[in-house]
């Protein structure tokens, strides 16, 4: 990811300074006209339109009609902006105050909304390589863990189940976003032809179709059912 000239991202500088969520809030300054909320909202708009690679502090400042120095009254690096924007979109995932019914239904509802949110904001799957410690992410992680704990999972089994669900939804969204960038119909036809003409090497794929460009929604739902079946068997 590119950085604003004269400033480096946390990764580029090699500093061990904590991220935006672990850094104490800045005090002693009057609230500027461009608020942190406006910065985050503009960043999400820019990311939705152009993706993470196009986000720079200069272009974000231009969108807000201000100078990049104004942004640094609130954040230190572009990484801070990405952390805040990512947490903001996770806030779109509805989270009830507690378990609402059968644990499988609660997990399914949360995971389905999580996936839908990432697909609405495709850039989000590109920036998950960061500490997810924002209040919106943690509230939804807390809800998932609470539902699984209420179903009877504890300790390492609870952690493993939560990781399995998180990895499944993130992996699924990542693959779907990647496929959309290539034109799914053409990509699938090319993949199917590729395995069919090499059926002696890939007989199962040739017989049942390549996994590329399948109907994502039913495939995701069925895979989630398999995963929940496995978790339920461990609970029993």
Residue frames as qw, qx, qy, qz and C-alpha x, y, z in Angstrom:
[[0.000, 0.887, 0.461, 0.000, 0.00, 0.00, 0.00],
 [0.403, 0.513, -0.024, 0.757, 1.24, 3.45, -0.88],
 [0.394, -0.614, -0.421, 0.538, 1.91, 6.08, 1.72],
 [0.125, 0.983, 0.130, 0.031, 1.62, 9.86, 1.65],
 [0.607, 0.500, -0.252, 0.564, 4.98, 11.44, 0.71],
 [0.003, 0.578, -0.425, 0.697, 6.96, 12.25, 3.82],
 [0.642, -0.323, 0.457, -0.523, 5.01, 9.80, 5.95],
 [0.316, 0.214, -0.915, -0.128, 5.35, 6.08, 6.32],
 [0.791, -0.337, -0.299, -0.415, 2.88, 3.42, 7.31],
 [0.680, -0.581, 0.406, -0.188, 3.44, 1.42, 10.48],
 [0.961, 0.075, 0.221, 0.151, 4.67, -1.50, 8.42],
 [0.609, 0.680, -0.102, 0.395, 7.12, 0.62, 6.43],
 [0.100, -0.832, 0.359, -0.411, 8.58, 2.34, 9.47],
 [0.653, 0.077, -0.709, 0.256, 9.04, -0.86, 11.43],
 [0.194, -0.406, 0.441, -0.776, 7.83, 0.92, 14.56],
 [0.279, -0.210, -0.924, 0.155, 6.30, -1.11, 17.35],
 [0.252, -0.015, 0.259, -0.932, 3.80, 1.64, 18.20],
 [0.325, 0.328, 0.852, -0.245, 0.33, 0.26, 18.96],
 [0.095, 0.405, 0.666, 0.619, -2.42, 0.53, 16.37],
 [0.199, -0.418, -0.119, -0.878, -5.23, 3.02, 16.45],
 [0.694, -0.504, -0.404, -0.317, -7.31, 0.95, 18.86],
 [0.777, -0.352, -0.340, 0.395, -4.50, 0.63, 21.44],
 [0.366, 0.243, -0.099, 0.893, -3.32, 4.23, 21.25],
 [0.095, -0.571, -0.556, 0.597, -4.67, 6.71, 23.82],
 [0.273, 0.827, 0.436, 0.227, -6.95, 9.41, 22.35],
 [0.390, 0.259, -0.050, 0.882, -5.40, 12.73, 21.58],
 [0.261, -0.793, -0.499, 0.232, -6.33, 15.47, 24.01],
 [0.320, -0.604, -0.029, 0.730, -5.95, 19.22, 24.33],
 [0.129, -0.020, 0.514, 0.848, -7.00, 20.16, 20.80],
 [0.481, 0.350, 0.211, -0.776, -10.09, 21.95, 19.61],
 [0.646, 0.316, 0.694, 0.027, -12.35, 19.85, 17.39],
 [0.087, -0.249, 0.484, 0.834, -11.52, 20.68, 13.76],
 [0.589, 0.305, -0.061, -0.746, -14.15, 21.25, 11.10],
 [0.701, 0.225, -0.630, -0.247, -13.31, 17.88, 9.51],
 [0.679, -0.447, 0.437, -0.385, -14.29, 15.40, 12.20],
 [0.221, -0.293, 0.927, 0.075, -13.08, 11.83, 12.59],
 [0.581, 0.368, 0.676, -0.264, -16.55, 10.61, 11.64],
 [0.536, 0.770, -0.044, -0.343, -16.41, 12.50, 8.34],
 [0.058, 0.632, -0.744, -0.210, -12.95, 11.12, 7.63],
 [0.385, -0.054, 0.919, -0.058, -14.09, 7.54, 8.18],
 [0.602, 0.563, 0.470, -0.316, -17.27, 7.98, 6.11],
 [0.420, 0.795, -0.290, -0.326, -15.31, 9.50, 3.23],
 [0.113, -0.483, 0.859, 0.127, -12.73, 6.73, 3.45],
 [0.536, 0.191, 0.809, -0.145, -15.43, 4.05, 3.20],
 [0.576, 0.727, 0.178, -0.328, -16.91, 5.81, 0.15],
 [0.236, 0.761, -0.548, -0.253, -13.52, 6.03, -1.53],
 [0.279, -0.285, 0.917, 0.012, -12.70, 2.40, -0.72],
 [0.622, 0.389, 0.632, -0.250, -16.08, 1.22, -2.05],
 [0.534, 0.792, -0.007, -0.296, -15.55, 3.12, -5.30],
 [0.458, 0.764, -0.455, -0.009, -11.89, 2.42, -5.99],
 [0.932, -0.047, -0.317, 0.166, -10.51, -0.21, -3.61],
 [0.661, -0.696, 0.017, 0.282, -7.78, -0.25, -1.00],
 [0.704, 0.041, 0.218, 0.675, -4.90, 0.23, -3.42],
 [0.225, 0.639, 0.269, 0.685, -6.18, 3.66, -4.44],
 [0.433, -0.867, -0.247, -0.020, -6.58, 5.04, -0.94],
 [0.535, 0.188, -0.256, 0.783, -4.03, 7.71, -0.04],
 [0.226, -0.594, -0.445, 0.631, -4.17, 10.45, 2.55],
 [0.035, -0.236, 0.243, 0.940, -3.91, 13.08, -0.18],
 [0.242, -0.236, -0.703, -0.626, -6.85, 11.72, -2.18],
 [0.322, -0.564, -0.739, 0.180, -8.91, 11.31, 0.98],
 [0.180, -0.490, -0.223, 0.823, -8.20, 14.93, 1.95],
 [0.074, 0.042, -0.459, -0.884, -9.20, 16.10, -1.54],
 [0.278, -0.434, -0.801, -0.303, -12.52, 14.30, -1.20],
 [0.343, -0.658, -0.553, 0.379, -13.12, 16.13, 2.07],
 [0.194, 0.873, 0.155, 0.419, -12.06, 19.46, 0.60],
 [0.476, -0.860, 0.181, 0.038, -9.20, 19.93, 3.02],
 [0.311, 0.705, -0.631, 0.085, -5.44, 19.45, 3.33],
 [0.798, -0.004, -0.596, 0.096, -3.83, 16.17, 4.29],
 [0.212, 0.259, -0.593, 0.732, -2.40, 17.84, 7.40],
 [0.559, -0.288, 0.123, -0.768, -5.96, 18.17, 8.73],
 [0.886, -0.084, -0.405, -0.208, -6.34, 14.40, 8.68],
 [0.609, 0.169, -0.609, 0.478, -3.28, 14.02, 10.88],
 [0.293, -0.415, 0.349, -0.787, -5.10, 15.84, 13.67],
 [0.846, -0.167, 0.126, -0.490, -7.08, 12.60, 14.05],
 [0.991, 0.044, 0.100, 0.072, -4.92, 9.77, 12.68],
 [0.397, -0.694, 0.473, 0.371, -1.22, 9.06, 12.33],
 [0.160, -0.269, 0.813, 0.491, -1.09, 6.83, 9.25],
 [0.567, 0.102, -0.476, -0.665, -3.15, 5.42, 6.41],
 [0.369, -0.070, -0.921, 0.103, -3.24, 2.18, 8.38],
 [0.107, 0.227, 0.603, -0.757, -5.25, 4.02, 11.03],
 [0.490, 0.241, -0.139, -0.826, -7.78, 5.04, 8.37],
 [0.547, 0.085, -0.768, -0.322, -8.08, 1.45, 7.14],
 [0.180, -0.119, -0.875, 0.434, -8.55, 0.18, 10.70],
 [0.252, 0.285, 0.395, -0.836, -11.32, 2.69, 11.32],
 [0.534, 0.239, -0.370, -0.721, -13.01, 2.13, 7.95],
 [0.433, 0.032, -0.894, -0.107, -12.94, -1.65, 8.35],
 [0.049, -0.227, -0.799, 0.554, -14.49, -1.43, 11.80],
 [0.360, 0.265, 0.101, -0.889, -17.13, 0.98, 10.50],
 [0.578, 0.129, -0.563, -0.576, -18.36, -1.45, 7.84],
 [0.338, -0.086, -0.921, 0.172, -18.44, -4.31, 10.36],
 [0.184, 0.171, 0.507, -0.825, -20.85, -2.10, 12.27],
 [0.547, 0.112, -0.338, -0.758, -23.37, -2.86, 9.51],
 [0.457, -0.061, -0.886, -0.049, -23.63, -6.46, 10.76],
 [0.587, -0.555, -0.052, -0.588, -26.66, -6.58, 13.07],
 [0.386, 0.102, -0.827, 0.395, -25.88, -7.95, 16.51],
 [0.564, -0.632, -0.388, -0.363, -28.66, -8.66, 19.04],
 [0.308, -0.742, 0.395, -0.445, -28.15, -7.99, 22.75],
 [0.431, -0.353, 0.811, -0.175, -27.74, -11.70, 23.38],
 [0.059, 0.037, 0.959, 0.275, -28.66, -15.18, 22.08],
 [0.474, 0.081, -0.060, -0.875, -32.09, -15.05, 20.44],
 [0.900, 0.064, -0.022, -0.430, -33.00, -18.68, 19.90],
 [0.976, -0.016, 0.138, 0.168, -31.41, -21.95, 18.81],
 [0.427, -0.658, 0.354, 0.510, -27.64, -21.54, 18.70],
 [0.523, 0.139, 0.636, 0.550, -27.42, -22.69, 15.08],
 [0.215, 0.833, 0.459, 0.222, -29.93, -20.08, 13.98],
 [0.246, -0.934, 0.036, 0.255, -28.03, -17.34, 15.83],
 [0.513, -0.401, 0.517, 0.555, -24.70, -18.38, 14.30],
 [0.463, 0.413, 0.644, 0.447, -26.20, -18.67, 10.82],
 [0.091, 0.944, 0.316, 0.040, -27.75, -15.20, 11.04],
 [0.324, -0.841, 0.229, 0.369, -24.49, -13.60, 12.16],
 [0.534, -0.204, 0.625, 0.532, -22.32, -15.40, 9.59],
 [0.414, 0.604, 0.599, 0.323, -24.73, -14.65, 6.74],
 [0.016, 0.989, 0.143, -0.044, -24.77, -10.93, 7.57],
 [0.470, -0.652, 0.395, 0.444, -20.99, -10.92, 7.97],
 [0.539, 0.114, 0.653, 0.520, -20.57, -12.39, 4.50],
 [0.272, 0.808, 0.479, 0.208, -23.11, -9.98, 2.98],
 [0.189, -0.948, 0.039, 0.253, -21.27, -7.02, 4.50],
 [0.483, -0.440, 0.534, 0.536, -17.91, -8.09, 3.08],
 [0.458, 0.366, 0.672, 0.453, -19.46, -8.58, -0.35],
 [0.111, 0.941, 0.319, 0.025, -20.99, -5.09, -0.21],
 [0.103, -0.934, 0.329, 0.092, -17.52, -3.75, 0.58],
 [0.950, 0.247, -0.130, 0.138, -15.18, -5.99, -1.47],
 [0.303, 0.709, -0.451, 0.450, -12.07, -4.08, -0.35],
 [0.611, -0.615, 0.328, -0.375, -12.65, -5.32, 3.18],
 [0.993, -0.062, 0.077, 0.061, -11.35, -8.81, 2.35],
 [0.664, 0.558, -0.210, 0.451, -8.06, -7.23, 1.24],
 [0.044, 0.643, -0.390, 0.658, -7.32, -5.51, 4.54],
 [0.833, -0.479, -0.126, -0.248, -8.05, -8.22, 7.11],
 [0.797, 0.100, -0.360, 0.475, -4.33, -8.69, 7.78],
 [0.028, 0.511, -0.292, 0.808, -4.49, -6.32, 10.74],
 [0.080, -0.144, -0.821, 0.547, -5.49, -6.52, 14.42],
 [0.313, -0.497, -0.551, -0.593, -9.28, -6.57, 14.52],
 [0.332, -0.270, -0.647, 0.631, -9.73, -4.74, 17.81],
 [0.174, -0.238, -0.120, -0.948, -12.31, -2.10, 16.93],
 [0.388, 0.026, 0.598, -0.701, -15.51, -1.89, 18.98],
 [0.754, 0.254, -0.100, -0.598, -17.76, -3.11, 16.17],
 [0.621, 0.303, -0.721, -0.058, -15.62, -6.15, 15.38],
 [0.089, 0.173, -0.844, 0.500, -15.20, -7.03, 19.06],
 [0.558, 0.045, 0.364, -0.744, -18.95, -6.71, 19.74],
 [0.830, 0.255, -0.257, -0.424, -19.71, -9.20, 16.98],
 [0.486, 0.314, -0.793, 0.192, -16.88, -11.50, 18.02],
 [0.212, -0.144, 0.699, -0.668, -18.24, -11.38, 21.57],
 [0.739, 0.122, 0.112, -0.653, -21.71, -12.30, 20.29],
 [0.756, 0.299, -0.552, -0.183, -20.39, -15.28, 18.32],
 [0.294, 0.255, -0.826, 0.409, -18.41, -16.55, 21.29],
 [0.402, -0.084, 0.526, -0.745, -21.36, -16.04, 23.63],
 [0.821, 0.158, -0.135, -0.532, -23.67, -18.05, 21.37],
 [0.697, 0.278, -0.660, 0.042, -21.15, -20.90, 21.10],
 [0.057, 0.235, -0.761, 0.602, -20.50, -20.82, 24.84],
 [0.602, -0.022, 0.308, -0.736, -24.23, -20.97, 25.45],
 [0.844, 0.206, -0.362, -0.337, -24.36, -24.08, 23.26],
 [0.920, -0.376, 0.108, 0.004, -21.87, -25.77, 25.59],
 [0.769, 0.408, -0.171, 0.462, -18.46, -25.09, 24.08],
 [0.437, -0.886, 0.114, 0.102, -15.63, -23.94, 26.33],
 [0.559, -0.572, 0.466, 0.378, -11.88, -23.34, 26.20],
 [0.176, -0.345, 0.694, 0.608, -10.00, -24.62, 23.15],
 [0.273, 0.404, 0.848, 0.208, -13.14, -26.15, 21.62],
 [0.140, 0.869, 0.361, -0.308, -14.88, -22.78, 21.73],
 [0.097, -0.717, 0.365, 0.586, -11.87, -21.06, 20.18],
 [0.276, -0.088, 0.834, 0.469, -11.56, -23.69, 17.45],
 [0.274, 0.613, 0.740, 0.041, -15.25, -23.47, 16.53],
 [0.084, 0.900, 0.139, -0.405, -15.17, -19.67, 16.36],
 [0.159, -0.568, 0.564, 0.578, -12.01, -19.71, 14.23],
 [0.340, 0.169, 0.864, 0.330, -13.48, -22.32, 11.90],
 [0.245, 0.784, 0.564, -0.087, -16.57, -20.19, 11.30],
 [0.020, -0.876, 0.112, 0.470, -14.57, -16.98, 10.86],
 [0.260, -0.387, 0.704, 0.535, -12.10, -18.60, 8.47],
 [0.376, 0.387, 0.817, 0.205, -14.95, -20.12, 6.46],
 [0.229, 0.879, 0.389, -0.157, -16.83, -16.86, 5.93],
 [0.096, -0.814, 0.315, 0.479, -13.66, -14.87, 5.20],
 [0.354, -0.203, 0.793, 0.452, -12.36, -17.50, 2.78],
 [0.378, 0.558, 0.730, 0.108, -15.68, -17.74, 0.97],
 [0.150, 0.935, 0.174, -0.269, -15.99, -13.97, 0.59],
 [0.234, -0.658, 0.503, 0.509, -12.38, -13.69, -0.56],
 [0.391, 0.061, 0.826, 0.401, -12.90, -16.28, -3.30],
 [0.308, 0.736, 0.603, 0.018, -16.14, -14.69, -4.47],
 [0.010, 0.918, -0.055, -0.393, -14.61, -11.22, -4.61],
 [0.303, -0.447, 0.665, 0.516, -11.64, -12.58, -6.56],
 [0.402, 0.311, 0.817, 0.274, -13.93, -14.35, -9.01],
 [0.238, 0.863, 0.398, -0.199, -16.01, -11.24, -9.61],
 [0.106, -0.789, 0.299, 0.526, -12.91, -9.40, -10.74],
 [0.244, -0.248, 0.795, 0.497, -12.36, -11.83, -13.62],
 [0.600, 0.170, -0.311, -0.717, -15.88, -12.08, -15.00],
 [0.564, -0.205, 0.745, -0.292, -17.32, -15.21, -13.39],
 [0.853, 0.376, 0.231, -0.279, -19.15, -16.68, -16.38],
 [0.605, 0.691, -0.395, 0.001, -16.10, -16.54, -18.65],
 [0.118, -0.588, 0.756, -0.263, -13.83, -17.71, -15.88],
 [0.721, -0.070, 0.612, -0.318, -16.02, -20.74, -15.15],
 [0.850, 0.498, 0.021, -0.169, -16.29, -21.73, -18.83],
 [0.399, 0.713, -0.564, 0.120, -12.52, -21.52, -19.20],
 [0.325, -0.452, 0.764, -0.325, -11.95, -23.52, -16.00],
 [0.838, 0.120, 0.434, -0.309, -14.45, -26.22, -16.97],
 [0.770, 0.606, -0.191, -0.062, -12.87, -26.56, -20.42],
 [0.102, 0.708, -0.671, 0.195, -9.42, -26.72, -18.84],
 [0.482, -0.282, 0.780, -0.283, -10.29, -29.70, -16.62],
 [0.854, 0.325, 0.274, -0.300, -12.41, -31.44, -19.27],
 [0.672, 0.659, -0.337, -0.010, -9.56, -31.48, -21.75],
 [0.202, 0.501, -0.772, 0.335, -7.34, -32.93, -19.01],
 [0.810, -0.330, -0.021, -0.485, -9.85, -35.41, -17.57],
 [0.869, 0.061, -0.452, 0.195, -7.19, -38.10, -17.25],
 [0.343, 0.260, -0.495, 0.755, -5.42, -35.85, -14.72],
 [0.230, -0.031, 0.435, -0.870, -8.53, -34.46, -12.99],
 [0.217, -0.250, -0.878, -0.347, -11.27, -37.10, -13.40],
 [0.143, -0.567, -0.711, 0.392, -13.37, -35.98, -10.41],
 [0.036, 0.519, 0.047, -0.852, -13.30, -32.31, -11.41],
 [0.158, 0.099, -0.660, -0.728, -14.14, -33.25, -14.99],
 [0.209, -0.360, -0.899, -0.137, -17.10, -35.34, -13.82],
 [0.233, -0.693, -0.614, 0.298, -18.54, -32.88, -11.30],
 [0.161, 0.910, 0.161, 0.347, -17.39, -29.50, -12.57],
 [0.469, 0.251, -0.357, 0.768, -14.59, -27.22, -11.46],
 [0.316, -0.618, -0.570, 0.440, -15.15, -25.36, -8.18],
 [0.174, -0.169, 0.077, 0.967, -14.67, -21.99, -9.90],
 [0.264, -0.008, -0.269, -0.926, -17.67, -19.73, -10.46],
 [0.188, -0.367, -0.911, -0.026, -20.31, -21.94, -8.86],
 [0.323, -0.715, -0.331, -0.525, -23.59, -20.53, -7.57],
 [0.232, 0.370, -0.584, 0.684, -22.09, -18.93, -4.49],
 [0.495, -0.377, 0.242, -0.744, -25.13, -18.61, -2.21],
 [0.938, -0.166, -0.094, -0.288, -26.31, -22.24, -2.07],
 [0.757, 0.261, -0.477, 0.362, -22.72, -23.49, -1.97],
 [0.048, 0.443, -0.488, 0.751, -21.98, -21.21, 0.98],
 [0.676, -0.333, 0.158, -0.639, -25.17, -22.22, 2.82],
 [0.961, -0.007, -0.263, -0.084, -24.52, -25.93, 2.34],
 [0.589, 0.337, -0.514, 0.524, -20.91, -25.61, 3.45],
 [0.215, -0.449, 0.412, -0.763, -21.99, -23.71, 6.56],
 [0.867, -0.237, -0.017, -0.439, -24.48, -26.49, 7.37],
 [0.866, 0.151, -0.426, 0.216, -21.66, -29.04, 7.11],
 [0.282, 0.409, -0.501, 0.709, -19.55, -26.98, 9.47],
 [0.488, -0.382, 0.278, -0.734, -22.37, -26.51, 11.98],
 [0.937, -0.096, -0.253, -0.220, -23.17, -30.23, 11.82],
 [0.697, 0.222, -0.519, 0.441, -19.58, -30.94, 12.85],
 [0.039, -0.391, 0.444, -0.805, -19.71, -28.44, 15.72],
 [0.729, -0.292, 0.036, -0.618, -23.03, -29.87, 16.88],
 [0.909, 0.004, -0.416, 0.015, -21.62, -33.39, 16.90],
 [0.441, 0.265, -0.557, 0.652, -18.80, -32.22, 19.20],
 [0.358, -0.370, 0.275, -0.812, -21.30, -30.55, 21.52],
 [0.884, -0.188, -0.152, -0.400, -23.28, -33.78, 21.80]]
